[in-house]
């Protein structure tokens, strides 16, 4: 399992949500890859992630290829085929469905 950090969805200079204010998640739109890496490191620390975390390039190639914004879950099987393509979050974000597919594959 791997987590891919993409462009921040709710920036202080964009569409800021109250929940970000409440949780002190206050990030401006990334203008450099270094800023994106720093935000990803902060997210890893805050969430206590133990899985590998990759960071999308500034051209948002991964995000665009997988329609990942603002959040999306994909499960890729051992033959590099998409075994599960979750709907776009937050309304179609379904970690339980992805977990069921993972259980079947493992």
VMD Tcl script that builds the backbone (N, CA, C; Angstrom):
set m [mol new atoms 318]
animate dup $m
set s [atomselect $m all]
$s set {name element resname resid chain x y z} {
  {N N UNK 1 A 0.853 -1.160 0.000}
  {CA C UNK 1 A 0.000 0.000 0.000}
  {C C UNK 1 A 0.906 1.231 0.000}
  {N N UNK 2 A 0.512 2.218 -0.754}
  {CA C UNK 2 A 1.255 3.468 -0.833}
  {C C UNK 2 A 0.264 4.629 -0.879}
  {N N UNK 3 A 0.643 5.730 -0.315}
  {CA C UNK 3 A -0.156 6.954 -0.283}
  {C C UNK 3 A 0.527 7.944 -1.216}
  {N N UNK 4 A -0.234 8.584 -2.090}
  {CA C UNK 4 A 0.332 9.610 -2.971}
  {C C UNK 4 A -0.237 10.962 -2.558}
  {N N UNK 5 A 0.657 11.839 -2.128}
  {CA C UNK 5 A 0.252 13.190 -1.748}
  {C C UNK 5 A 0.191 14.042 -3.013}
  {N N UNK 6 A -0.966 14.663 -3.243}
  {CA C UNK 6 A -1.162 15.511 -4.420}
  {C C UNK 6 A -1.287 16.965 -3.955}
  {N N UNK 7 A -1.632 17.849 -4.847}
  {CA C UNK 7 A -1.828 19.257 -4.498}
  {C C UNK 7 A -2.834 19.371 -3.353}
  {N N UNK 8 A -2.554 20.266 -2.443}
  {CA C UNK 8 A -3.436 20.470 -1.291}
  {C C UNK 8 A -4.798 20.964 -1.780}
  {N N UNK 9 A -5.853 20.318 -1.310}
  {CA C UNK 9 A -7.203 20.629 -1.792}
  {C C UNK 9 A -7.777 21.908 -1.192}
  {N N UNK 10 A -7.436 22.187 0.052}
  {CA C UNK 10 A -8.083 23.301 0.763}
  {C C UNK 10 A -7.023 24.245 1.318}
  {N N UNK 11 A -6.545 25.111 0.450}
  {CA C UNK 11 A -5.444 26.013 0.808}
  {C C UNK 11 A -5.949 27.315 1.424}
  {N N UNK 12 A -5.045 27.953 2.149}
  {CA C UNK 12 A -5.386 29.242 2.764}
  {C C UNK 12 A -5.630 30.316 1.711}
  {N N UNK 13 A -5.036 30.150 0.545}
  {CA C UNK 13 A -5.222 31.121 -0.536}
  {C C UNK 13 A -6.166 30.584 -1.620}
  {N N UNK 14 A -6.997 29.620 -1.220}
  {CA C UNK 14 A -7.957 29.017 -2.144}
  {C C UNK 14 A -9.256 28.728 -1.426}
  {N N UNK 15 A -9.675 27.490 -1.451}
  {CA C UNK 15 A -10.946 27.061 -0.865}
  {C C UNK 15 A -10.690 26.488 0.523}
  {N N UNK 16 A -10.555 27.341 1.510}
  {CA C UNK 16 A -10.249 26.950 2.888}
  {C C UNK 16 A -11.524 26.474 3.584}
  {N N UNK 17 A -11.442 25.356 4.275}
  {CA C UNK 17 A -12.585 24.822 5.005}
  {C C UNK 17 A -12.467 25.138 6.495}
  {N N UNK 18 A -13.597 25.244 7.150}
  {CA C UNK 18 A -13.606 25.486 8.589}
  {C C UNK 18 A -12.869 24.383 9.343}
  {N N UNK 19 A -13.025 23.141 8.889}
  {CA C UNK 19 A -12.346 22.032 9.573}
  {C C UNK 19 A -10.831 22.194 9.525}
  {N N UNK 20 A -10.292 22.758 8.441}
  {CA C UNK 20 A -8.855 23.023 8.379}
  {C C UNK 20 A -8.460 24.082 9.412}
  {N N UNK 21 A -9.300 25.092 9.571}
  {CA C UNK 21 A -9.039 26.114 10.583}
  {C C UNK 21 A -9.091 25.501 11.980}
  {N N UNK 22 A -10.109 24.688 12.226}
  {CA C UNK 22 A -10.268 24.054 13.540}
  {C C UNK 22 A -9.091 23.150 13.880}
  {N N UNK 23 A -8.571 22.438 12.868}
  {CA C UNK 23 A -7.477 21.484 13.083}
  {C C UNK 23 A -6.097 22.085 12.844}
  {N N UNK 24 A -6.038 23.389 12.588}
  {CA C UNK 24 A -4.783 24.093 12.333}
  {C C UNK 24 A -4.012 23.475 11.167}
  {N N UNK 25 A -4.739 23.135 10.105}
  {CA C UNK 25 A -4.127 22.658 8.863}
  {C C UNK 25 A -4.209 23.818 7.887}
  {N N UNK 26 A -3.210 24.664 7.941}
  {CA C UNK 26 A -3.226 25.915 7.194}
  {C C UNK 26 A -2.063 25.937 6.220}
  {N N UNK 27 A -2.337 25.542 4.999}
  {CA C UNK 27 A -1.309 25.437 3.968}
  {C C UNK 27 A -1.692 26.284 2.765}
  {N N UNK 28 A -0.732 27.061 2.280}
  {CA C UNK 28 A -0.939 27.820 1.042}
  {C C UNK 28 A -0.713 26.877 -0.142}
  {N N UNK 29 A -1.202 27.285 -1.301}
  {CA C UNK 29 A -0.971 26.504 -2.515}
  {C C UNK 29 A 0.533 26.333 -2.708}
  {N N UNK 30 A 0.959 25.105 -2.998}
  {CA C UNK 30 A 2.378 24.838 -3.198}
  {C C UNK 30 A 2.849 25.523 -4.476}
  {N N UNK 31 A 3.978 26.216 -4.384}
  {CA C UNK 31 A 4.551 26.841 -5.579}
  {C C UNK 31 A 5.865 26.178 -5.974}
  {N N UNK 32 A 6.404 25.324 -5.092}
  {CA C UNK 32 A 7.634 24.591 -5.392}
  {C C UNK 32 A 7.470 23.145 -4.927}
  {N N UNK 33 A 8.276 22.267 -5.481}
  {CA C UNK 33 A 8.230 20.873 -5.065}
  {C C UNK 33 A 8.698 20.735 -3.609}
  {N N UNK 34 A 9.578 21.614 -3.167}
  {CA C UNK 34 A 10.038 21.580 -1.787}
  {C C UNK 34 A 8.884 21.854 -0.820}
  {N N UNK 35 A 8.009 22.810 -1.184}
  {CA C UNK 35 A 6.836 23.084 -0.352}
  {C C UNK 35 A 5.900 21.881 -0.314}
  {N N UNK 36 A 5.750 21.209 -1.446}
  {CA C UNK 36 A 4.878 20.036 -1.495}
  {C C UNK 36 A 5.455 18.906 -0.646}
  {N N UNK 37 A 6.762 18.696 -0.715}
  {CA C UNK 37 A 7.405 17.682 0.127}
  {C C UNK 37 A 7.238 18.016 1.606}
  {N N UNK 38 A 7.401 19.286 1.959}
  {CA C UNK 38 A 7.249 19.699 3.361}
  {C C UNK 38 A 5.823 19.446 3.842}
  {N N UNK 39 A 4.847 19.748 3.022}
  {CA C UNK 39 A 3.447 19.516 3.397}
  {C C UNK 39 A 3.178 18.020 3.545}
  {N N UNK 40 A 3.747 17.229 2.657}
  {CA C UNK 40 A 3.575 15.777 2.748}
  {C C UNK 40 A 4.200 15.250 4.040}
  {N N UNK 41 A 5.394 15.714 4.377}
  {CA C UNK 41 A 6.040 15.284 5.631}
  {C C UNK 41 A 5.195 15.666 6.842}
  {N N UNK 42 A 4.626 16.873 6.821}
  {CA C UNK 42 A 3.767 17.307 7.922}
  {C C UNK 42 A 2.531 16.417 8.027}
  {N N UNK 43 A 1.936 16.083 6.896}
  {CA C UNK 43 A 0.776 15.203 6.894}
  {C C UNK 43 A 1.103 13.819 7.423}
  {N N UNK 44 A 2.242 13.283 7.033}
  {CA C UNK 44 A 2.678 11.971 7.527}
  {C C UNK 44 A 2.800 12.005 9.046}
  {N N UNK 45 A 3.422 13.060 9.561}
  {CA C UNK 45 A 3.604 13.179 11.013}
  {C C UNK 45 A 2.259 13.335 11.727}
  {N N UNK 46 A 1.402 14.195 11.214}
  {CA C UNK 46 A 0.102 14.436 11.869}
  {C C UNK 46 A -0.778 13.194 11.869}
  {N N UNK 47 A -0.752 12.449 10.766}
  {CA C UNK 47 A -1.619 11.281 10.626}
  {C C UNK 47 A -0.975 10.000 11.147}
  {N N UNK 48 A 0.311 10.067 11.446}
  {CA C UNK 48 A 1.010 8.875 11.922}
  {C C UNK 48 A 1.079 7.786 10.869}
  {N N UNK 49 A 1.232 8.183 9.608}
  {CA C UNK 49 A 1.270 7.200 8.523}
  {C C UNK 49 A 2.538 6.357 8.612}
  {N N UNK 50 A 2.388 5.062 8.387}
  {CA C UNK 50 A 3.539 4.163 8.377}
  {C C UNK 50 A 3.766 3.551 6.995}
  {N N UNK 51 A 2.855 3.795 6.067}
  {CA C UNK 51 A 3.007 3.288 4.702}
  {C C UNK 51 A 3.915 4.229 3.911}
  {N N UNK 52 A 4.486 3.749 2.818}
  {CA C UNK 52 A 5.276 4.646 1.965}
  {C C UNK 52 A 4.399 5.779 1.428}
  {N N UNK 53 A 4.982 6.959 1.351}
  {CA C UNK 53 A 4.276 8.128 0.829}
  {C C UNK 53 A 5.075 8.692 -0.339}
  {N N UNK 54 A 4.421 8.810 -1.469}
  {CA C UNK 54 A 5.007 9.430 -2.658}
  {C C UNK 54 A 4.403 10.815 -2.818}
  {N N UNK 55 A 5.094 11.683 -3.529}
  {CA C UNK 55 A 4.625 13.052 -3.736}
  {C C UNK 55 A 4.499 13.311 -5.231}
  {N N UNK 56 A 3.316 13.754 -5.642}
  {CA C UNK 56 A 3.069 14.081 -7.046}
  {C C UNK 56 A 3.937 15.269 -7.445}
  {N N UNK 57 A 4.392 15.277 -8.690}
  {CA C UNK 57 A 5.190 16.386 -9.213}
  {C C UNK 57 A 4.328 17.639 -9.345}
  {N N UNK 58 A 4.968 18.757 -9.562}
  {CA C UNK 58 A 4.249 20.027 -9.649}
  {C C UNK 58 A 3.356 20.108 -10.889}
  {N N UNK 59 A 3.564 19.228 -11.872}
  {CA C UNK 59 A 2.663 19.222 -13.030}
  {C C UNK 59 A 1.398 18.415 -12.751}
  {N N UNK 60 A 1.295 17.853 -11.532}
  {CA C UNK 60 A 0.116 17.098 -11.080}
  {C C UNK 60 A -0.205 15.919 -11.995}
  {N N UNK 61 A 0.822 15.298 -12.557}
  {CA C UNK 61 A 0.638 14.199 -13.492}
  {C C UNK 61 A -0.122 13.022 -12.909}
  {N N UNK 62 A 0.207 12.611 -11.685}
  {CA C UNK 62 A -0.492 11.486 -11.065}
  {C C UNK 62 A -1.943 11.863 -10.770}
  {N N UNK 63 A -2.130 13.037 -10.206}
  {CA C UNK 63 A -3.484 13.496 -9.892}
  {C C UNK 63 A -4.351 13.534 -11.138}
  {N N UNK 64 A -3.806 14.063 -12.219}
  {CA C UNK 64 A -4.577 14.147 -13.465}
  {C C UNK 64 A -4.842 12.769 -14.066}
  {N N UNK 65 A -3.849 11.897 -14.053}
  {CA C UNK 65 A -4.001 10.569 -14.650}
  {C C UNK 65 A -5.048 9.730 -13.920}
  {N N UNK 66 A -5.147 9.914 -12.600}
  {CA C UNK 66 A -6.064 9.098 -11.804}
  {C C UNK 66 A -7.280 9.872 -11.302}
  {N N UNK 67 A -7.483 11.095 -11.792}
  {CA C UNK 67 A -8.600 11.929 -11.334}
  {C C UNK 67 A -8.660 11.915 -9.816}
  {N N UNK 68 A -7.527 12.202 -9.187}
  {CA C UNK 68 A -7.358 12.009 -7.748}
  {C C UNK 68 A -7.858 13.159 -6.878}
  {N N UNK 69 A -8.052 14.341 -7.440}
  {CA C UNK 69 A -8.422 15.481 -6.606}
  {C C UNK 69 A -9.892 15.409 -6.254}
  {N N UNK 70 A -10.316 15.657 -5.020}
  {CA C UNK 70 A -9.490 15.948 -3.855}
  {C C UNK 70 A -8.980 14.695 -3.141}
  {N N UNK 71 A -9.634 13.553 -3.370}
  {CA C UNK 71 A -9.152 12.301 -2.779}
  {C C UNK 71 A -9.743 11.137 -3.556}
  {N N UNK 72 A -8.982 10.065 -3.621}
  {CA C UNK 72 A -9.420 8.907 -4.399}
  {C C UNK 72 A -8.642 7.698 -3.914}
  {N N UNK 73 A -9.243 6.528 -3.971}
  {CA C UNK 73 A -8.554 5.293 -3.618}
  {C C UNK 73 A -8.529 4.384 -4.843}
  {N N UNK 74 A -7.338 3.891 -5.152}
  {CA C UNK 74 A -7.161 2.873 -6.181}
  {C C UNK 74 A -6.448 1.694 -5.546}
  {N N UNK 75 A -6.793 0.492 -5.989}
  {CA C UNK 75 A -6.058 -0.709 -5.609}
  {C C UNK 75 A -5.477 -1.270 -6.896}
  {N N UNK 76 A -4.167 -1.442 -6.909}
  {CA C UNK 76 A -3.459 -1.982 -8.063}
  {C C UNK 76 A -3.007 -3.389 -7.696}
  {N N UNK 77 A -3.313 -4.366 -8.552}
  {CA C UNK 77 A -2.960 -5.747 -8.218}
  {C C UNK 77 A -1.511 -6.064 -8.598}
  {N N UNK 78 A -1.098 -7.292 -8.334}
  {CA C UNK 78 A 0.289 -7.709 -8.548}
  {C C UNK 78 A 0.702 -7.660 -10.017}
  {N N UNK 79 A -0.261 -7.697 -10.930}
  {CA C UNK 79 A 0.070 -7.613 -12.351}
  {C C UNK 79 A -0.043 -6.179 -12.877}
  {N N UNK 80 A -0.080 -5.213 -11.951}
  {CA C UNK 80 A -0.127 -3.778 -12.269}
  {C C UNK 80 A -1.433 -3.358 -12.943}
  {N N UNK 81 A -2.510 -4.105 -12.698}
  {CA C UNK 81 A -3.830 -3.759 -13.220}
  {C C UNK 81 A -4.661 -3.109 -12.112}
  {N N UNK 82 A -5.534 -2.199 -12.476}
  {CA C UNK 82 A -6.404 -1.562 -11.493}
  {C C UNK 82 A -7.468 -2.572 -11.061}
  {N N UNK 83 A -7.424 -2.947 -9.792}
  {CA C UNK 83 A -8.386 -3.904 -9.236}
  {C C UNK 83 A -9.581 -3.196 -8.603}
  {N N UNK 84 A -9.391 -1.936 -8.234}
  {CA C UNK 84 A -10.469 -1.141 -7.638}
  {C C UNK 84 A -10.208 0.319 -7.952}
  {N N UNK 85 A -11.211 0.989 -8.461}
  {CA C UNK 85 A -11.149 2.431 -8.705}
  {C C UNK 85 A -12.283 3.066 -7.930}
  {N N UNK 86 A -11.948 3.668 -6.816}
  {CA C UNK 86 A -12.962 4.298 -5.986}
  {C C UNK 86 A -13.480 5.575 -6.611}
  {N N UNK 87 A -14.635 5.987 -6.162}
  {CA C UNK 87 A -15.221 7.229 -6.648}
  {C C UNK 87 A -14.528 8.433 -6.019}
  {N N UNK 88 A -14.751 9.605 -6.574}
  {CA C UNK 88 A -14.116 10.804 -6.034}
  {C C UNK 88 A -14.664 11.163 -4.654}
  {N N UNK 89 A -13.755 11.588 -3.787}
  {CA C UNK 89 A -14.162 12.012 -2.456}
  {C C UNK 89 A -14.675 13.430 -2.484}
  {N N UNK 90 A -15.321 13.817 -1.442}
  {CA C UNK 90 A -15.552 13.047 -0.230}
  {C C UNK 90 A -16.807 12.167 -0.280}
  {N N UNK 91 A -17.704 12.408 -1.219}
  {CA C UNK 91 A -19.001 11.734 -1.176}
  {C C UNK 91 A -18.958 10.295 -1.666}
  {N N UNK 92 A -18.028 9.972 -2.562}
  {CA C UNK 92 A -17.919 8.601 -3.065}
  {C C UNK 92 A -16.655 7.914 -2.547}
  {N N UNK 93 A -16.023 8.493 -1.541}
  {CA C UNK 93 A -14.818 7.939 -0.934}
  {C C UNK 93 A -15.231 6.756 -0.070}
  {N N UNK 94 A -14.728 5.554 -0.392}
  {CA C UNK 94 A -15.193 4.343 0.284}
  {C C UNK 94 A -14.017 3.436 0.663}
  {N N UNK 95 A -13.328 3.745 1.756}
  {CA C UNK 95 A -12.189 2.918 2.176}
  {C C UNK 95 A -12.574 1.472 2.458}
  {N N UNK 96 A -13.792 1.225 2.925}
  {CA C UNK 96 A -14.209 -0.152 3.221}
  {C C UNK 96 A -14.274 -0.997 1.944}
  {N N UNK 97 A -14.749 -0.430 0.861}
  {CA C UNK 97 A -14.796 -1.169 -0.403}
  {C C UNK 97 A -13.392 -1.479 -0.894}
  {N N UNK 98 A -12.486 -0.521 -0.759}
  {CA C UNK 98 A -11.088 -0.761 -1.151}
  {C C UNK 98 A -10.470 -1.839 -0.270}
  {N N UNK 99 A -10.756 -1.806 1.014}
  {CA C UNK 99 A -10.225 -2.816 1.944}
  {C C UNK 99 A -10.726 -4.205 1.582}
  {N N UNK 100 A -11.977 -4.321 1.163}
  {CA C UNK 100 A -12.532 -5.618 0.766}
  {C C UNK 100 A -11.787 -6.171 -0.450}
  {N N UNK 101 A -11.475 -5.315 -1.399}
  {CA C UNK 101 A -10.729 -5.750 -2.587}
  {C C UNK 101 A -9.326 -6.172 -2.172}
  {N N UNK 102 A -8.700 -5.403 -1.303}
  {CA C UNK 102 A -7.368 -5.767 -0.809}
  {C C UNK 102 A -7.395 -7.123 -0.122}
  {N N UNK 103 A -8.413 -7.351 0.692}
  {CA C UNK 103 A -8.542 -8.643 1.380}
  {C C UNK 103 A -8.634 -9.793 0.369}
  {N N UNK 104 A -9.391 -9.585 -0.694}
  {CA C UNK 104 A -9.517 -10.621 -1.730}
  {C C UNK 104 A -8.179 -10.893 -2.415}
  {N N UNK 105 A -7.431 -9.827 -2.660}
  {CA C UNK 105 A -6.148 -9.982 -3.350}
  {C C UNK 105 A -5.080 -10.609 -2.462}
  {N N UNK 106 A -5.193 -10.375 -1.181}
  {CA C UNK 106 A -4.166 -10.891 -0.272}
  {C C UNK 106 A -4.577 -12.256 0.231}
}
mol reanalyze $m
mol bondsrecalc $m
mol representation Tube
mol addrep $m
